[in-house]
Every structure is written in C-alpha cells, then in structure tokens.
Amino acid sequence: MEISRAVVADEKTEKCHYYIVKLKSTKMKKTILFIVLCVIAAAANAQKWNELSDEQKMMKLKSFRAENQAYLKNTLGMTQTQLDDIDNVNVCYLSTLDRINRYAKDDATKEKAADAIDQARWAQLDAIMGADKHEQYAKYLKDKIEKAQKANK
C-alpha cells in the first residue's frame, strides 16, 4: 500500500518528493510543494492531467499556488511569516510521508504513522493560522478541488 493521504503515488509525485528533500532553495521548495498539491488536486482526473504538456501543467500549478497564496494573504490575513511557516510545515509533512513510505515495513505501520503525522500537521497549522481560519482554508481547498473535478467531467 502506498500512502495516499496527501500524496498520490505516481511517478511525478515521487519525483517531486525527491526534489523537495534535495532542494536547498526555499523558493524552489515552496514551488515544488504547491506543484505536489496541484497534482493531488488533479488526481481525480488523471487522464486529462496526463494529456497536458509539461508547460501546461506548470502554468496550472503556478496558477493554483498563486490563488492559494492570495486567499491566505488577502482573505485570511496571513502575514509573510505565516505563509513561510505554512510552507515549511507542508514541506516537512511531505518529506515525512516519503520517508514513512520508504522505510515502513507493512501497511499497518504506514497507516499508523500517516495518521500520527496528519494530526501533528493539523495541530501545527492550527497554531500558525488559528483553528477557525484553518478550517476556513480547508473548506476553501475542498470546494476548489470539487469544483475543478466537476468542471473536468
């Protein structure tokens, strides 16, 4: 079993995980993180995503990231420090999922570890954003992904 809680187990996502762990540039880490998030959003309609050129994919991912950053900053009032901290939490989360997937021996262990880091990530984001704003952002992302899935059917 591949951990699928926040990461779709396909070649592109695994490649993104590798680069997230290896890159030293904070800006690049942020870009890669949101690329991974966009791949997750597009996973429900993987055939259409696979039909896009690399350039089209990159443009969609950049747009997704820009919209999310604008929502966090303009609607929820996040500061640049909070945006950076949110990015860092997400980079850590994804790299931890990657290590769990790589080193855990069985599905039960993977599932238990993934549940634990899900809870830790949620608590960290609550601390950074505040529980109410975190819930609002989670709903925004869920609605955005559902809207995109409906549009692609």
C-alpha positions in Angstrom: 0.0 0.0 0.0 1.3 3.4 -0.9 0.4 6.3 1.5 -2.3 8.3 -0.3 -3.5 10.5 2.5 -2.0 13.6 0.9 0.2 12.3 -1.9 -0.9 10.5 -5.0 1.5 7.6 -5.6 2.6 8.2 -9.2 5.9 8.8 -10.8 5.6 12.6 -10.9 4.7 12.9 -7.2 7.6 10.7 -6.2 9.8 12.8 -8.4 8.5 15.9 -6.6 9.1 14.3 -3.2 12.7 13.6 -4.2 13.3 17.2 -5.3 11.6 18.6 -2.2 14.0 16.8 0.1 17.1 17.6 -2.0 16.5 21.3 -2.9 18.1 23.9 -0.8 16.3 27.0 -2.2 13.3 27.9 -0.1 11.6 29.4 -3.1 12.0 26.2 -5.0 10.8 24.2 -2.1 7.6 26.3 -2.0 7.1 25.9 -5.7 7.6 22.2 -5.6 5.3 21.8 -2.6 2.5 23.5 -4.4 3.2 21.5 -7.5 2.6 18.4 -5.4 -0.6 19.8 -4.0 -1.8 20.6 -7.5 -1.0 17.1 -8.7 -3.2 15.8 -5.8 -6.0 18.1 -6.9 -5.7 16.9 -10.5 -5.5 13.2 -9.5 -9.2 12.7 -9.7 -9.0 13.4 -13.4 -5.6 11.9 -14.1 -6.2 11.1 -17.7 -6.8 14.8 -18.6 -3.8 15.8 -16.5 -1.6 13.3 -18.3 -2.7 14.8 -21.6 -1.3 18.2 -20.7 2.1 19.2 -21.8 4.7 19.9 -19.2 4.4 23.6 -19.9 0.6 23.5 -19.5 1.0 21.6 -16.2 3.5 24.1 -14.8 1.2 27.0 -15.7 -1.8 25.4 -14.0 0.4 24.6 -10.9 1.7 28.2 -10.7 -1.9 29.5 -11.0 -3.1 27.1 -8.3 -0.3 28.2 -6.0 -0.9 31.9 -6.7 -4.6 31.6 -6.0 -3.9 29.8 -2.7 -1.3 32.3 -1.6 -3.7 35.2 -2.5 -6.5 33.6 -0.5 -4.3 33.0 2.5 -3.0 36.6 2.4 -6.0 38.6 1.3 -8.9 36.7 2.7 -7.4 35.1 5.8 -5.0 37.9 6.5 -1.9 35.8 6.8 1.5 37.5 7.2 4.5 36.6 5.1 6.0 34.9 8.1 2.8 32.8 8.5 2.9 31.9 4.8 6.5 30.8 5.1 5.7 28.7 8.2 2.8 27.1 6.4 5.1 26.2 3.5 7.7 24.8 5.9 5.1 22.6 7.7 3.9 21.3 4.4 7.4 20.5 3.1 8.2 18.7 6.4 4.9 16.8 6.1 5.5 15.6 2.6 9.1 14.6 3.2 8.0 12.7 6.3 5.3 10.8 4.3 8.0 10.0 1.8 10.3 8.5 4.5 7.4 6.6 6.0 6.6 5.1 2.6 10.2 4.3 2.0 11.1 2.7 5.4 7.9 1.3 7.0 7.7 -2.4 6.5 4.0 -3.0 6.3 0.7 -1.3 5.6 -0.5 -1.1 9.2 2.7 0.7 10.2 2.4 3.1 7.3 -1.2 3.9 8.2 -0.4 4.4 11.9 2.5 6.7 11.1 0.5 8.6 8.5 -2.4 9.2 11.0 0.1 10.5 13.6 1.7 13.0 11.2 -1.7 14.1 9.9 -2.7 15.0 13.4 0.6 16.8 14.0 0.4 18.7 10.8 -3.2 19.8 11.6 -2.1 21.0 15.1 0.8 23.0 13.6 -1.4 24.6 11.0 -4.0 25.4 13.8 -1.2 27.1 15.8 0.0 29.1 12.8 -3.4 30.1 11.3 -5.8 29.8 14.2 -8.3 26.9 14.2 -11.1 28.9 12.7 -9.0 30.2 9.8 -7.5 26.8 9.3 -11.0 25.3 9.0 -12.0 28.0 6.6 -8.9 27.4 4.4 -9.5 23.6 4.4 -13.1 24.2 3.2 -11.8 26.6 0.5 -9.4 23.9 -0.8 -12.0 21.2 -0.6 -14.5 23.3 -2.5 -11.9 24.4 -5.1 -10.9 20.8 -5.8 -14.5 19.6 -6.0 -15.3 22.5 -8.4 -12.3 21.5 -10.6 -13.4 17.9 -10.6 -16.9 18.8 -11.7 -15.6 21.1 -14.5 -13.4 18.3 -15.8 -16.1 15.7 -16.0 
